[in-house]
């Protein structure tokens, strides 16, 4: 489990393409290496991945075909960076919201609105079906970052980013057309799906 509070970024050092999956190796910042072991869960752009090898500060993960298809990790290349969050521990402060690291879909950046102290970014989701889970002032995870939804329009929504989020994560570098990973809030999904089933049964 994760909280959506990104702890840093790491650069992709190598990608080894294999049959139906790839191995991705990151150069992990030293401050995120403490206690890291093979088998640990680490979120890469919000995707829960398992550590398969550690060699100094080089940390490897295996990505299955489905992960590459559903998330933006399949678009990355050597030299790109990813948001990193280590799995939460019992007793940790939860500054964001509870995440599983299971990405629901990707969205595309459609607009960036810059102001003196923050950035507003608009995203378009792939279909209207996903929008039922996107509620104004609700939670959303974008590339593993716990954010509050701003405005909602048709198949799009926006988030407003403070300087600390822009400094700590990669979201400020996202440009129009870029794909970001979306994990919807599981509590919102559960409520919406329950209400839909209840109304369908009543009908």
Beta strands, then each sheet from edge to edge (+ up, - down):
strand 1: 8-18
strand 2: 21-27
strand 3: 41-44
strand 4: 47-55
strand 5: 58-64
strand 6: 81-86
strand 7: 105-114
strand 8: 118-125
strand 9: 139-142
strand 10: 145-153
strand 11: 156-162
strand 12: 179-184
sheet 1: 1+ 2- 5+ 4- 3+ 6- 1+
sheet 2: 7+ 8- 11+ 10- 9+ 12- 7+
end
